Amino acid sequence: MTQVVLAFLSVIGALTGVMMGSLLNARVQRASWAHQENTTSLRDRRATYAAFVAACREWRATVLGPDVQIIPASSVSRNAHADGGQPRVQVVRHRAEIGLIAHTTATVQAAAALMLAVGRLSEARAEHEAGQVPEPFIQACRDAEREFNRVARAELGNPEINLETPTGLPPSTLRRAQTEPEEPDMTPRRADTPST
């Protein structure tokens, strides 16, 4: 009888060990899968957000160009606007994708604000010659892009950094360049050195 009990206990012990091992293995696999999905999601969102910002910049450069076509009205805007062409199509595509993949409402709203700012710049360009668009429209695009980058970085879990970028020379450099005469470069060049 003792042998039967011992055999029964050894079988129960082995089955319990197998069951615990399979449960732990399943738990590890679930955690690994969740980590892989999270990593893939972060990578995909980062790529989409970067592509969106790049497309917005390209759209902005296109509408500010000298050869842009001015359209009286279209599905883009009821007002006259500069044709953004393919870059605008890319912005719309990436904006739609952001609406599907973003994890926060703030990211979706910041993307919409950036798209709207470039759209308003496009409308302003229709009323002004190349190089004559008022600075507030261009600055609104820069500000909206900076805000989108800030919100997207926060969503992706990146640390907050100063996203303010200089758009010109620092004032001290400008003052120095205006007051100091430029010295000629007297360094001999290869073509200037006499041949022997």
CNS distance restraints for C-alpha pairs under 8 A (distance, minus, plus):
assign (resid   1 and name CA) (resid   5 and name CA) 6.42 0.50 0.50
assign (resid   2 and name CA) (resid   6 and name CA) 6.14 0.50 0.50
assign (resid   3 and name CA) (resid   7 and name CA) 6.02 0.50 0.50
assign (resid   4 and name CA) (resid   8 and name CA) 6.02 0.50 0.50
assign (resid   5 and name CA) (resid   9 and name CA) 6.08 0.50 0.50
assign (resid   6 and name CA) (resid  10 and name CA) 6.12 0.50 0.50
assign (resid   7 and name CA) (resid  11 and name CA) 6.22 0.50 0.50
assign (resid   8 and name CA) (resid  12 and name CA) 6.16 0.50 0.50
assign (resid   9 and name CA) (resid  13 and name CA) 5.96 0.50 0.50
assign (resid  10 and name CA) (resid  14 and name CA) 6.14 0.50 0.50
assign (resid  11 and name CA) (resid  15 and name CA) 6.12 0.50 0.50
assign (resid  12 and name CA) (resid  16 and name CA) 6.00 0.50 0.50
assign (resid  13 and name CA) (resid  17 and name CA) 6.15 0.50 0.50
assign (resid  14 and name CA) (resid  18 and name CA) 6.23 0.50 0.50
assign (resid  15 and name CA) (resid  19 and name CA) 6.05 0.50 0.50
assign (resid  16 and name CA) (resid  20 and name CA) 6.04 0.50 0.50
assign (resid  17 and name CA) (resid  21 and name CA) 6.03 0.50 0.50
assign (resid  18 and name CA) (resid  22 and name CA) 6.18 0.50 0.50
assign (resid  19 and name CA) (resid  23 and name CA) 6.21 0.50 0.50
assign (resid  20 and name CA) (resid  24 and name CA) 6.13 0.50 0.50
assign (resid  21 and name CA) (resid  25 and name CA) 6.02 0.50 0.50
assign (resid  22 and name CA) (resid  26 and name CA) 6.06 0.50 0.50
assign (resid  23 and name CA) (resid  27 and name CA) 6.21 0.50 0.50
assign (resid  24 and name CA) (resid  28 and name CA) 6.20 0.50 0.50
assign (resid  25 and name CA) (resid  29 and name CA) 6.14 0.50 0.50
assign (resid  26 and name CA) (resid  30 and name CA) 6.12 0.50 0.50
assign (resid  27 and name CA) (resid  31 and name CA) 6.23 0.50 0.50
assign (resid  28 and name CA) (resid  32 and name CA) 6.08 0.50 0.50
assign (resid  29 and name CA) (resid  33 and name CA) 6.02 0.50 0.50
assign (resid  30 and name CA) (resid  34 and name CA) 6.08 0.50 0.50
assign (resid  31 and name CA) (resid  35 and name CA) 6.12 0.50 0.50
assign (resid  32 and name CA) (resid  36 and name CA) 6.13 0.50 0.50
assign (resid  33 and name CA) (resid  37 and name CA) 6.10 0.50 0.50
assign (resid  34 and name CA) (resid  38 and name CA) 6.09 0.50 0.50
assign (resid  35 and name CA) (resid  39 and name CA) 6.12 0.50 0.50
assign (resid  36 and name CA) (resid  40 and name CA) 6.11 0.50 0.50
assign (resid  37 and name CA) (resid  41 and name CA) 6.01 0.50 0.50
assign (resid  38 and name CA) (resid  42 and name CA) 6.15 0.50 0.50
assign (resid  39 and name CA) (resid  43 and name CA) 6.19 0.50 0.50
assign (resid  40 and name CA) (resid  44 and name CA) 6.06 0.50 0.50
assign (resid  41 and name CA) (resid  45 and name CA) 6.02 0.50 0.50
assign (resid  42 and name CA) (resid  46 and name CA) 5.97 0.50 0.50
assign (resid  42 and name CA) (resid 156 and name CA) 6.45 0.50 0.50
assign (resid  43 and name CA) (resid  47 and name CA) 6.17 0.50 0.50
assign (resid  44 and name CA) (resid  48 and name CA) 6.15 0.50 0.50
assign (resid  45 and name CA) (resid  49 and name CA) 5.98 0.50 0.50
assign (resid  45 and name CA) (resid  98 and name CA) 7.77 0.50 0.50
assign (resid  45 and name CA) (resid 101 and name CA) 6.75 0.50 0.50
assign (resid  45 and name CA) (resid 102 and name CA) 7.15 0.50 0.50
assign (resid  45 and name CA) (resid 156 and name CA) 7.98 0.50 0.50
assign (resid  46 and name CA) (resid  50 and name CA) 6.10 0.50 0.50
assign (resid  46 and name CA) (resid 156 and name CA) 7.47 0.50 0.50
assign (resid  47 and name CA) (resid  51 and name CA) 6.07 0.50 0.50
assign (resid  48 and name CA) (resid  52 and name CA) 6.06 0.50 0.50
assign (resid  48 and name CA) (resid  94 and name CA) 6.53 0.50 0.50
assign (resid  48 and name CA) (resid  97 and name CA) 7.54 0.50 0.50
assign (resid  48 and name CA) (resid  98 and name CA) 7.12 0.50 0.50
assign (resid  49 and name CA) (resid  53 and name CA) 6.33 0.50 0.50
assign (resid  49 and name CA) (resid  94 and name CA) 7.76 0.50 0.50
assign (resid  49 and name CA) (resid  98 and name CA) 7.32 0.50 0.50
assign (resid  49 and name CA) (resid 152 and name CA) 7.31 0.50 0.50
assign (resid  50 and name CA) (resid  54 and name CA) 6.16 0.50 0.50
assign (resid  51 and name CA) (resid  55 and name CA) 6.01 0.50 0.50
assign (resid  51 and name CA) (resid  94 and name CA) 7.15 0.50 0.50
assign (resid  52 and name CA) (resid  56 and name CA) 6.16 0.50 0.50
assign (resid  52 and name CA) (resid  90 and name CA) 7.63 0.50 0.50
assign (resid  52 and name CA) (resid  91 and name CA) 5.83 0.50 0.50
assign (resid  52 and name CA) (resid  94 and name CA) 5.35 0.50 0.50
assign (resid  52 and name CA) (resid  95 and name CA) 6.83 0.50 0.50
assign (resid  53 and name CA) (resid  57 and name CA) 6.25 0.50 0.50
assign (resid  53 and name CA) (resid 145 and name CA) 7.05 0.50 0.50
assign (resid  54 and name CA) (resid  58 and name CA) 6.21 0.50 0.50
assign (resid  55 and name CA) (resid  59 and name CA) 6.04 0.50 0.50
assign (resid  55 and name CA) (resid  87 and name CA) 5.56 0.50 0.50
assign (resid  55 and name CA) (resid  88 and name CA) 7.21 0.50 0.50
assign (resid  55 and name CA) (resid  90 and name CA) 6.07 0.50 0.50
assign (resid  55 and name CA) (resid  91 and name CA) 5.42 0.50 0.50
assign (resid  56 and name CA) (resid  60 and name CA) 6.07 0.50 0.50
assign (resid  56 and name CA) (resid  87 and name CA) 7.22 0.50 0.50
assign (resid  56 and name CA) (resid  88 and name CA) 7.36 0.50 0.50
assign (resid  56 and name CA) (resid  91 and name CA) 5.99 0.50 0.50
assign (resid  56 and name CA) (resid 114 and name CA) 7.75 0.50 0.50
assign (resid  56 and name CA) (resid 115 and name CA) 7.08 0.50 0.50
assign (resid  56 and name CA) (resid 118 and name CA) 7.05 0.50 0.50
assign (resid  57 and name CA) (resid  61 and name CA) 6.15 0.50 0.50
assign (resid  58 and name CA) (resid  62 and name CA) 6.03 0.50 0.50
assign (resid  58 and name CA) (resid  87 and name CA) 5.86 0.50 0.50
assign (resid  59 and name CA) (resid  63 and name CA) 6.26 0.50 0.50
assign (resid  59 and name CA) (resid  84 and name CA) 5.44 0.50 0.50
assign (resid  59 and name CA) (resid  85 and name CA) 7.70 0.50 0.50
assign (resid  59 and name CA) (resid  87 and name CA) 4.85 0.50 0.50
assign (resid  59 and name CA) (resid  88 and name CA) 5.49 0.50 0.50
assign (resid  59 and name CA) (resid  91 and name CA) 7.79 0.50 0.50
assign (resid  59 and name CA) (resid 118 and name CA) 7.45 0.50 0.50
assign (resid  60 and name CA) (resid  64 and name CA) 6.25 0.50 0.50
assign (resid  60 and name CA) (resid  84 and name CA) 7.74 0.50 0.50
assign (resid  60 and name CA) (resid 118 and name CA) 6.12 0.50 0.50
assign (resid  60 and name CA) (resid 121 and name CA) 7.49 0.50 0.50
assign (resid  60 and name CA) (resid 122 and name CA) 7.55 0.50 0.50
assign (resid  61 and name CA) (resid  65 and name CA) 6.20 0.50 0.50
assign (resid  62 and name CA) (resid  68 and name CA) 6.85 0.50 0.50
assign (resid  62 and name CA) (resid  83 and name CA) 7.97 0.50 0.50
assign (resid  62 and name CA) (resid  84 and name CA) 5.95 0.50 0.50
assign (resid  62 and name CA) (resid  85 and name CA) 7.83 0.50 0.50
assign (resid  62 and name CA) (resid  87 and name CA) 7.71 0.50 0.50
assign (resid  63 and name CA) (resid  68 and name CA) 5.97 0.50 0.50
assign (resid  63 and name CA) (resid  82 and name CA) 5.38 0.50 0.50
assign (resid  63 and name CA) (resid  83 and name CA) 6.40 0.50 0.50
assign (resid  63 and name CA) (resid  84 and name CA) 5.64 0.50 0.50
assign (resid  63 and name CA) (resid 121 and name CA) 7.83 0.50 0.50
assign (resid  63 and name CA) (resid 122 and name CA) 5.75 0.50 0.50
assign (resid  63 and name CA) (resid 125 and name CA) 6.76 0.50 0.50
assign (resid  64 and name CA) (resid  68 and name CA) 7.42 0.50 0.50
assign (resid  64 and name CA) (resid 122 and name CA) 7.78 0.50 0.50
assign (resid  64 and name CA) (resid 125 and name CA) 6.59 0.50 0.50
assign (resid  64 and name CA) (resid 130 and name CA) 6.00 0.50 0.50
assign (resid  64 and name CA) (resid 131 and name CA) 7.13 0.50 0.50
assign (resid  64 and name CA) (resid 133 and name CA) 7.95 0.50 0.50
assign (resid  65 and name CA) (resid 130 and name CA) 6.15 0.50 0.50
assign (resid  66 and name CA) (resid 129 and name CA) 7.72 0.50 0.50
assign (resid  66 and name CA) (resid 130 and name CA) 5.08 0.50 0.50
assign (resid  68 and name CA) (resid  82 and name CA) 6.22 0.50 0.50
assign (resid  68 and name CA) (resid  83 and name CA) 6.39 0.50 0.50
assign (resid  68 and name CA) (resid  84 and name CA) 7.97 0.50 0.50
assign (resid  69 and name CA) (resid  82 and name CA) 5.79 0.50 0.50
assign (resid  69 and name CA) (resid  83 and name CA) 5.51 0.50 0.50
assign (resid  70 and name CA) (resid  80 and name CA) 6.79 0.50 0.50
assign (resid  70 and name CA) (resid  81 and name CA) 5.60 0.50 0.50
assign (resid  70 and name CA) (resid  82 and name CA) 4.47 0.50 0.50
assign (resid  70 and name CA) (resid  83 and name CA) 5.98 0.50 0.50
assign (resid  70 and name CA) (resid 126 and name CA) 5.80 0.50 0.50
assign (resid  71 and name CA) (resid  80 and name CA) 5.50 0.50 0.50
assign (resid  71 and name CA) (resid  81 and name CA) 5.47 0.50 0.50
assign (resid  71 and name CA) (resid  82 and name CA) 6.11 0.50 0.50
assign (resid  71 and name CA) (resid  83 and name CA) 6.35 0.50 0.50
assign (resid  71 and name CA) (resid 126 and name CA) 7.93 0.50 0.50
assign (resid  72 and name CA) (resid  78 and name CA) 7.84 0.50 0.50
assign (resid  72 and name CA) (resid  79 and name CA) 6.41 0.50 0.50
assign (resid  72 and name CA) (resid  80 and name CA) 4.08 0.50 0.50
assign (resid  72 and name CA) (resid  81 and name CA) 6.58 0.50 0.50
assign (resid  73 and name CA) (resid  77 and name CA) 5.79 0.50 0.50
assign (resid  73 and name CA) (resid  78 and name CA) 4.79 0.50 0.50
assign (resid  73 and name CA) (resid  79 and name CA) 5.22 0.50 0.50
assign (resid  73 and name CA) (resid  80 and name CA) 5.08 0.50 0.50
assign (resid  73 and name CA) (resid  81 and name CA) 6.95 0.50 0.50
assign (resid  74 and name CA) (resid  78 and name CA) 6.04 0.50 0.50
assign (resid  74 and name CA) (resid  79 and name CA) 7.93 0.50 0.50
assign (resid  77 and name CA) (resid  81 and name CA) 7.13 0.50 0.50
assign (resid  79 and name CA) (resid 123 and name CA) 6.80 0.50 0.50
assign (resid  80 and name CA) (resid 123 and name CA) 6.01 0.50 0.50
assign (resid  80 and name CA) (resid 126 and name CA) 5.98 0.50 0.50
assign (resid  81 and name CA) (resid 122 and name CA) 5.19 0.50 0.50
assign (resid  81 and name CA) (resid 123 and name CA) 4.07 0.50 0.50
assign (resid  81 and name CA) (resid 124 and name CA) 7.11 0.50 0.50
assign (resid  81 and name CA) (resid 125 and name CA) 6.68 0.50 0.50
assign (resid  81 and name CA) (resid 126 and name CA) 4.81 0.50 0.50
assign (resid  82 and name CA) (resid 122 and name CA) 4.98 0.50 0.50
assign (resid  82 and name CA) (resid 123 and name CA) 6.30 0.50 0.50
assign (resid  82 and name CA) (resid 125 and name CA) 6.04 0.50 0.50
assign (resid  82 and name CA) (resid 126 and name CA) 5.38 0.50 0.50
assign (resid  83 and name CA) (resid 122 and name CA) 7.41 0.50 0.50
assign (resid  84 and name CA) (resid  88 and name CA) 4.99 0.50 0.50
assign (resid  84 and name CA) (resid  89 and name CA) 7.91 0.50 0.50
assign (resid  84 and name CA) (resid 122 and name CA) 7.50 0.50 0.50
assign (resid  85 and name CA) (resid  89 and name CA) 6.72 0.50 0.50
assign (resid  86 and name CA) (resid  90 and name CA) 6.29 0.50 0.50
assign (resid  87 and name CA) (resid  91 and name CA) 6.28 0.50 0.50
assign (resid  88 and name CA) (resid  92 and name CA) 6.31 0.50 0.50
assign (resid  89 and name CA) (resid  93 and name CA) 6.26 0.50 0.50
assign (resid  90 and name CA) (resid  94 and name CA) 6.10 0.50 0.50
assign (resid  91 and name CA) (resid  95 and name CA) 5.90 0.50 0.50
assign (resid  91 and name CA) (resid 115 and name CA) 7.40 0.50 0.50
assign (resid  92 and name CA) (resid  96 and name CA) 6.17 0.50 0.50
assign (resid  93 and name CA) (resid  97 and name CA) 6.36 0.50 0.50
assign (resid  94 and name CA) (resid  98 and name CA) 6.11 0.50 0.50
assign (resid  95 and name CA) (resid  99 and name CA) 6.38 0.50 0.50
assign (resid  95 and name CA) (resid 111 and name CA) 6.59 0.50 0.50
assign (resid  95 and name CA) (resid 112 and name CA) 7.34 0.50 0.50
assign (resid  95 and name CA) (resid 115 and name CA) 7.99 0.50 0.50
assign (resid  96 and name CA) (resid 100 and name CA) 6.70 0.50 0.50
assign (resid  97 and name CA) (resid 101 and name CA) 6.25 0.50 0.50
assign (resid  98 and name CA) (resid 102 and name CA) 5.37 0.50 0.50
assign (resid  98 and name CA) (resid 107 and name CA) 7.98 0.50 0.50
assign (resid  98 and name CA) (resid 108 and name CA) 6.49 0.50 0.50
assign (resid  98 and name CA) (resid 111 and name CA) 7.70 0.50 0.50
assign (resid  99 and name CA) (resid 108 and name CA) 5.81 0.50 0.50
assign (resid 102 and name CA) (resid 107 and name CA) 6.41 0.50 0.50
assign (resid 102 and name CA) (resid 108 and name CA) 6.59 0.50 0.50
assign (resid 103 and name CA) (resid 107 and name CA) 7.58 0.50 0.50
assign (resid 103 and name CA) (resid 155 and name CA) 6.89 0.50 0.50
assign (resid 104 and name CA) (resid 108 and name CA) 6.93 0.50 0.50
assign (resid 104 and name CA) (resid 155 and name CA) 6.80 0.50 0.50
assign (resid 105 and name CA) (resid 109 and name CA) 6.17 0.50 0.50
assign (resid 106 and name CA) (resid 110 and name CA) 5.99 0.50 0.50
assign (resid 106 and name CA) (resid 151 and name CA) 6.59 0.50 0.50
assign (resid 107 and name CA) (resid 111 and name CA) 6.14 0.50 0.50
assign (resid 107 and name CA) (resid 148 and name CA) 6.69 0.50 0.50
assign (resid 107 and name CA) (resid 151 and name CA) 5.71 0.50 0.50
assign (resid 107 and name CA) (resid 152 and name CA) 5.79 0.50 0.50
assign (resid 107 and name CA) (resid 155 and name CA) 7.47 0.50 0.50
assign (resid 108 and name CA) (resid 112 and name CA) 6.28 0.50 0.50
assign (resid 109 and name CA) (resid 113 and name CA) 6.15 0.50 0.50
assign (resid 110 and name CA) (resid 114 and name CA) 6.20 0.50 0.50
assign (resid 110 and name CA) (resid 144 and name CA) 7.10 0.50 0.50
assign (resid 110 and name CA) (resid 147 and name CA) 6.60 0.50 0.50
assign (resid 110 and name CA) (resid 148 and name CA) 4.88 0.50 0.50
assign (resid 110 and name CA) (resid 151 and name CA) 7.21 0.50 0.50
assign (resid 111 and name CA) (resid 115 and name CA) 6.22 0.50 0.50
assign (resid 111 and name CA) (resid 148 and name CA) 6.03 0.50 0.50
assign (resid 112 and name CA) (resid 116 and name CA) 6.07 0.50 0.50
assign (resid 113 and name CA) (resid 117 and name CA) 6.10 0.50 0.50
assign (resid 113 and name CA) (resid 144 and name CA) 6.28 0.50 0.50
assign (resid 114 and name CA) (resid 118 and name CA) 6.39 0.50 0.50
assign (resid 114 and name CA) (resid 141 and name CA) 6.44 0.50 0.50
assign (resid 114 and name CA) (resid 144 and name CA) 4.83 0.50 0.50
assign (resid 114 and name CA) (resid 145 and name CA) 5.81 0.50 0.50
assign (resid 114 and name CA) (resid 148 and name CA) 7.07 0.50 0.50
assign (resid 115 and name CA) (resid 119 and name CA) 6.15 0.50 0.50
assign (resid 116 and name CA) (resid 120 and name CA) 6.15 0.50 0.50
assign (resid 117 and name CA) (resid 121 and name CA) 6.25 0.50 0.50
assign (resid 117 and name CA) (resid 137 and name CA) 7.47 0.50 0.50
assign (resid 117 and name CA) (resid 140 and name CA) 6.16 0.50 0.50
assign (resid 117 and name CA) (resid 141 and name CA) 5.23 0.50 0.50
assign (resid 117 and name CA) (resid 144 and name CA) 6.88 0.50 0.50
assign (resid 118 and name CA) (resid 122 and name CA) 6.18 0.50 0.50
assign (resid 118 and name CA) (resid 141 and name CA) 5.88 0.50 0.50
assign (resid 119 and name CA) (resid 123 and name CA) 6.42 0.50 0.50
assign (resid 120 and name CA) (resid 124 and name CA) 6.15 0.50 0.50
assign (resid 120 and name CA) (resid 137 and name CA) 7.25 0.50 0.50
assign (resid 121 and name CA) (resid 125 and name CA) 6.09 0.50 0.50
assign (resid 121 and name CA) (resid 137 and name CA) 5.49 0.50 0.50
assign (resid 121 and name CA) (resid 138 and name CA) 6.77 0.50 0.50
assign (resid 121 and name CA) (resid 141 and name CA) 7.73 0.50 0.50
assign (resid 122 and name CA) (resid 126 and name CA) 6.66 0.50 0.50
assign (resid 123 and name CA) (resid 127 and name CA) 7.14 0.50 0.50
assign (resid 124 and name CA) (resid 128 and name CA) 6.56 0.50 0.50
assign (resid 124 and name CA) (resid 133 and name CA) 6.55 0.50 0.50
assign (resid 124 and name CA) (resid 137 and name CA) 7.46 0.50 0.50
assign (resid 125 and name CA) (resid 129 and name CA) 6.84 0.50 0.50
assign (resid 125 and name CA) (resid 130 and name CA) 7.33 0.50 0.50
assign (resid 125 and name CA) (resid 133 and name CA) 5.88 0.50 0.50
assign (resid 128 and name CA) (resid 132 and name CA) 5.68 0.50 0.50
assign (resid 128 and name CA) (resid 133 and name CA) 5.55 0.50 0.50
assign (resid 129 and name CA) (resid 133 and name CA) 6.96 0.50 0.50
assign (resid 133 and name CA) (resid 137 and name CA) 7.33 0.50 0.50
assign (resid 133 and name CA) (resid 138 and name CA) 7.81 0.50 0.50
assign (resid 134 and name CA) (resid 138 and name CA) 7.25 0.50 0.50
assign (resid 135 and name CA) (resid 139 and name CA) 5.99 0.50 0.50
assign (resid 136 and name CA) (resid 140 and name CA) 5.95 0.50 0.50
assign (resid 137 and name CA) (resid 141 and name CA) 6.59 0.50 0.50
assign (resid 138 and name CA) (resid 142 and name CA) 6.50 0.50 0.50
assign (resid 139 and name CA) (resid 143 and name CA) 6.07 0.50 0.50
assign (resid 140 and name CA) (resid 144 and name CA) 6.03 0.50 0.50
assign (resid 141 and name CA) (resid 145 and name CA) 6.06 0.50 0.50
assign (resid 142 and name CA) (resid 146 and name CA) 6.12 0.50 0.50
assign (resid 143 and name CA) (resid 147 and name CA) 6.16 0.50 0.50
assign (resid 144 and name CA) (resid 148 and name CA) 6.12 0.50 0.50
assign (resid 145 and name CA) (resid 149 and name CA) 6.14 0.50 0.50
assign (resid 146 and name CA) (resid 150 and name CA) 6.16 0.50 0.50
assign (resid 146 and name CA) (resid 163 and name CA) 6.31 0.50 0.50
assign (resid 146 and name CA) (resid 164 and name CA) 7.42 0.50 0.50
assign (resid 147 and name CA) (resid 151 and name CA) 6.15 0.50 0.50
assign (resid 148 and name CA) (resid 152 and name CA) 5.93 0.50 0.50
assign (resid 149 and name CA) (resid 153 and name CA) 5.92 0.50 0.50
assign (resid 149 and name CA) (resid 163 and name CA) 7.95 0.50 0.50
assign (resid 150 and name CA) (resid 154 and name CA) 6.28 0.50 0.50
assign (resid 150 and name CA) (resid 160 and name CA) 7.22 0.50 0.50
assign (resid 150 and name CA) (resid 163 and name CA) 7.45 0.50 0.50
assign (resid 151 and name CA) (resid 155 and name CA) 6.24 0.50 0.50
assign (resid 152 and name CA) (resid 156 and name CA) 6.16 0.50 0.50
assign (resid 153 and name CA) (resid 157 and name CA) 6.21 0.50 0.50
assign (resid 153 and name CA) (resid 158 and name CA) 5.09 0.50 0.50
assign (resid 153 and name CA) (resid 159 and name CA) 7.20 0.50 0.50
assign (resid 153 and name CA) (resid 160 and name CA) 7.21 0.50 0.50
assign (resid 154 and name CA) (resid 158 and name CA) 5.75 0.50 0.50
assign (resid 154 and name CA) (resid 159 and name CA) 7.02 0.50 0.50
assign (resid 154 and name CA) (resid 160 and name CA) 6.96 0.50 0.50
assign (resid 166 and name CA) (resid 170 and name CA) 7.89 0.50 0.50
assign (resid 169 and name CA) (resid 173 and name CA) 6.35 0.50 0.50
assign (resid 169 and name CA) (resid 174 and name CA) 6.42 0.50 0.50
assign (resid 170 and name CA) (resid 174 and name CA) 6.50 0.50 0.50
assign (resid 171 and name CA) (resid 175 and name CA) 6.23 0.50 0.50
assign (resid 172 and name CA) (resid 176 and name CA) 6.22 0.50 0.50
assign (resid 173 and name CA) (resid 177 and name CA) 6.10 0.50 0.50
assign (resid 174 and name CA) (resid 178 and name CA) 6.22 0.50 0.50
assign (resid 175 and name CA) (resid 179 and name CA) 6.24 0.50 0.50
assign (resid 176 and name CA) (resid 180 and name CA) 5.85 0.50 0.50
assign (resid 177 and name CA) (resid 181 and name CA) 7.53 0.50 0.50
assign (resid 177 and name CA) (resid 182 and name CA) 7.99 0.50 0.50
assign (resid 188 and name CA) (resid 192 and name CA) 5.83 0.50 0.50
assign (resid 188 and name CA) (resid 193 and name CA) 6.45 0.50 0.50
assign (resid 189 and name CA) (resid 193 and name CA) 6.40 0.50 0.50
